[in-house]
C-alpha cells in the first residue's frame, strides 16, 4: 500500500440522489425513513420507485392460492390482488411524500413493472436503498426477496436495510487493500464522522503490516475513536465483531461474498463498487 493511499481514503462519500425501492412484499415504512434520513443529511432529492413484480401478480392466478391478502391475509382473487398491490403503492407514495416534506426535500415517485432496470434512470452517484427482508403473508408464507439479486447486479451504491432496532452502533468497514475496499473505507470514514459514531475497521487476515501502518494515520485522533481488528484466518468474516458493540452499519465492497458479512445480525449493509 503506497503512502499516498492514506490520502485516497479521505474523500467524502458523495451522493447525488437517494432512491428508495419499494414493493408489496416488504415493509416500506422503515426503508422510506432511512432514505429520508440520508436525503435530509445530504440535502439531496429523494425518489421512490415502486416495483410491481410479475412473480407476485402471477401467484394470485395459481390454483389453490387464495389466502394472499398482503395486508390482512384474507381471501383474494387474482384481480383483487392487483387492487391490493395498487393500494399499497398509493400508501407508499403518500408515506414518502409526507416524510420528504418533513425534511424539506424534493421528491419524485415512479412505478416500474417487472423490476428495476435502465429505464428507471439510476446512475453511479445514486444511492439505492432497499428493504432486505420480506414481510410474510397468508399465515407466514413469504416469497424470496428480489433485492439481493438487484444489489449484486447494481452499478451504483446499494444500502440493504436489515435493522430491526433503532439502537446506535459503530460504522464498520472491511479492508483488504483492494481498490474497491479503499472506496468502502472512504465511505465508512465519512459516514462515521457525519453520524458522530465510532468506526470499526476489520482488516483482512492477509493484509500486510505495512498496509495497516499506512491506514493508521487516517484513524488517529478521531472522536469517537476508531479501532482496527483482524479477521482471523478461516473466519466466516466478522466473528470477532461480536466481541464488541454490534455495528449499526457495515460498509463493504459489493464484490465481497455475502457469507463474509451476512453473519452480522441487525445491521444495515452498504455495498460499494
C-alpha positions in Angstrom: 0.0 0.0 0.0 1.6 3.3 -1.1 1.9 6.2 1.3 -0.4 8.3 -0.9 -3.2 5.8 -0.3 -3.7 7.3 3.2 -4.9 10.5 1.4 -7.0 8.4 -1.0 -9.3 7.2 1.8 -10.2 10.8 2.8 -12.6 11.9 0.1 -16.3 12.3 1.1 -18.9 9.7 0.1 -20.8 11.8 -2.5 -24.4 11.0 -3.4 -26.5 13.0 -5.9 -29.8 11.4 -5.1 -31.3 8.9 -2.7 -33.6 6.4 -4.3 -35.7 4.0 -2.2 -37.1 0.9 -3.9 -40.5 -0.3 -2.7 -42.7 -3.2 -3.4 -45.7 -5.1 -2.0 -43.6 -7.8 -0.4 -41.6 -5.6 2.1 -42.4 -3.2 4.8 -41.7 0.1 3.1 -42.1 2.5 6.1 -38.6 1.8 7.6 -36.9 2.0 4.2 -38.5 5.3 3.5 -37.4 6.7 6.9 -33.9 5.5 6.2 -33.9 7.2 2.7 -35.2 10.5 4.1 -32.6 10.4 6.9 -29.8 10.2 4.3 -31.5 12.7 2.0 -32.0 15.2 4.8 -28.4 14.8 5.9 -27.0 15.4 2.4 -29.7 18.0 1.3 -30.5 16.0 -1.9 -33.5 14.7 -3.7 -35.2 11.5 -2.5 -37.0 9.4 -5.1 -39.3 6.4 -4.7 -39.6 3.5 -7.2 -42.5 1.1 -6.6 -41.7 -2.2 -8.3 -44.7 -4.4 -9.3 -43.1 -7.8 -9.6 -44.7 -10.3 -12.0 -44.0 -13.2 -9.7 -46.4 -11.8 -7.0 -49.1 -10.9 -9.5 -48.8 -14.4 -11.2 -49.1 -16.0 -7.8 -52.7 -14.9 -7.5 -53.7 -16.9 -10.5 -52.4 -20.2 -9.3 -55.0 -22.8 -8.3 -55.3 -23.2 -4.5 -53.6 -19.8 -3.8 -56.3 -17.7 -2.3 -55.2 -16.6 1.2 -52.8 -14.0 -0.1 -54.0 -10.6 1.0 -50.8 -8.7 1.8 -52.4 -6.6 4.5 -54.9 -8.9 6.2 -54.2 -12.5 5.0 -57.8 -12.7 3.7 -59.0 -14.4 0.6 -58.4 -12.6 -2.7 -58.8 -13.4 -6.4 -56.0 -12.5 -8.8 -57.9 -9.4 -9.8 -58.3 -8.4 -6.2 -54.6 -8.9 -5.6 -53.7 -6.4 -8.2 -56.0 -3.9 -6.4 -54.3 -4.7 -3.1 -50.9 -4.0 -4.7 -52.2 -0.7 -6.1 -53.4 0.3 -2.6 -50.0 -0.5 -1.1 -48.4 1.6 -3.9 -50.7 4.6 -3.1 -49.8 4.3 0.6 -46.1 4.1 -0.2 -46.4 7.2 -2.4 -48.2 9.1 0.5 -45.7 8.0 3.2 -42.8 9.1 1.0 -44.3 12.5 0.2 -45.0 13.1 3.9 -41.6 12.1 5.0 -39.9 14.2 2.3 -42.0 17.2 3.3 -40.8 16.9 6.9 -37.2 17.3 5.9 -37.9 19.8 3.1 -36.6 17.6 0.4 -37.7 17.4 -3.2 -39.2 14.1 -4.1 -40.4 12.0 -7.1 -42.2 8.8 -7.4 -42.4 6.2 -10.2 -43.9 2.7 -10.8 -41.8 0.1 -12.5 -43.3 -3.2 -13.7 -41.1 -6.3 -13.6 -38.1 -4.8 -11.9 -35.5 -2.0 -11.7 -33.7 -1.6 -14.9 -32.1 1.1 -17.0 -35.5 2.8 -17.7 -35.6 4.0 -14.1 -32.6 6.3 -14.7 -30.4 5.1 -11.9 -26.8 6.5 -12.1 -23.5 5.7 -10.5 -23.9 8.6 -8.0 -27.3 7.5 -6.8 -27.7 5.6 -3.5 -30.4 2.9 -3.8 -32.0 1.8 -0.6 -33.9 -1.4 -0.4 -35.6 -3.4 2.4 -33.7 -6.7 2.6 -36.3 -8.7 4.4 -39.7 -9.8 3.1 -42.9 -9.4 5.1 -44.7 -12.8 5.4 -48.3 -13.1 4.4 -51.0 -15.8 4.2 -50.1 -17.3 7.5 -46.3 -17.0 7.3 -45.6 -17.6 3.6 -43.0 -15.3 2.0 -41.6 -15.0 -1.5 -37.8 -14.8 -1.9 -36.7 -11.2 -1.9 -35.6 -9.9 -5.3 -33.4 -7.2 -3.7 -30.2 -9.2 -3.1 -30.2 -10.0 -6.8 -30.6 -6.3 -7.6 -27.8 -5.4 -5.2 -25.5 -8.0 -6.8 -26.1 -6.6 -10.3 -26.1 -2.9 -9.4 -23.5 -0.4 -10.8 -24.3 2.1 -8.0 -24.2 2.0 -4.2 -26.9 -0.1 -2.6 -28.0 0.0 1.1 -29.6 -3.2 2.2 -31.8 -2.2 5.2 -31.7 -5.1 7.6 -32.0 -3.4 11.0 -34.8 -4.4 13.4 -34.0 -1.9 16.2 -33.1 1.8 16.4 -30.1 1.2 18.7 -27.0 3.1 18.0 -23.8 1.3 16.9 -20.5 1.8 15.2 -20.0 2.1 11.5 -17.9 -0.9 10.4 -15.8 -1.4 7.3 -13.9 -4.3 5.8 -10.5 -3.6 4.2 -8.3 -6.0 2.2 -6.2 -3.4 0.3 -8.2 -3.7 -3.0 -9.3 -0.5 -4.8 -12.9 -1.4 -4.0 -12.1 -1.7 -0.4 -10.4 1.7 -0.4 -13.6 3.2 -1.7 -15.5 1.4 1.0 -13.1 2.7 3.6 -13.5 6.3 2.3 -17.3 5.9 2.7 -17.0 4.4 6.2 -14.8 7.2 7.4 -17.1 9.8 6.0 -20.3 8.2 7.4 -18.8 7.7 10.9 -17.7 11.3 11.0 -21.0 12.5 9.7 -23.1 10.4 12.2 -20.7 11.1 15.1 -20.3 7.3 15.5 -17.3 5.1 16.3 -15.5 3.4 13.4 -14.6 -0.2 13.4 -12.3 -1.3 10.7 -12.0 -5.1 10.1 -8.7 -5.9 8.3 -8.3 -9.0 6.1 -6.1 -11.5 7.7 -3.8 -11.5 4.6 -3.2 -7.7 4.7 0.4 -6.9 5.4 1.6 -4.8 8.3 2.8 -2.1 6.1 -0.6 -1.5 4.7 -2.1 -1.4 8.2 0.5 1.1 9.3 -0.4 3.3 6.3 -4.0 3.4 7.3 -3.4 4.2 10.9 -2.8 8.0 10.4 -6.2 8.4 8.9 -7.8 7.0 12.0 -5.7 8.9 14.7 -7.4 11.5 16.8 -10.9 10.6 15.8 -13.8 11.3 18.2 -15.5 9.0 18.7 -12.4 6.8 18.4 -11.7 4.3 15.7 -10.3 0.8 16.2 -8.9 -1.9 14.0 -9.2 -5.7 14.3 -8.0 -8.5 12.2 -10.4 -11.1 10.7 -8.8 -14.4 11.7 -7.7 -16.8 9.0 -10.7 -19.1 8.2 -13.1 -16.7 9.9 -16.5 -16.5 8.2 -15.8 -12.8 8.0 -16.9 -10.9 11.1 -16.6 -13.4 14.0 -14.6 -11.1 16.2 -17.0 -8.2 15.7 -19.4 -10.0 18.1 -16.9 -9.3 20.9 -17.7 -5.6 20.9 -20.7 -3.3 20.3 -22.6 -4.6 17.3 -22.3 -2.4 14.2 -25.4 -0.5 13.0 -24.0 -0.1 9.5 -21.5 -2.2 7.6 -19.7 -0.7 4.6 -18.3 -3.4 2.3 -17.2 -3.8 -1.3 -20.0 -5.2 -3.4 -17.6 -7.8 -4.7 -17.3 -9.3 -1.2 -19.0 -12.7 -0.9 -22.2 -12.4 1.1 -21.0 -15.0 3.5 -18.3 -12.7 4.8 -20.9 -10.1 6.2 -24.2 -12.0 6.5 -23.3 -13.2 9.9 -23.5 -9.8 11.5 -27.1 -9.5 12.6 -29.3 -6.4 12.8 -27.1 -4.2 10.7 -27.7 -2.3 7.5 -25.2 -3.1 4.7 -23.8 -0.5 2.3 -22.5 -2.2 -0.8 -20.0 -0.1 -2.8 -18.4 -0.7 -6.2 
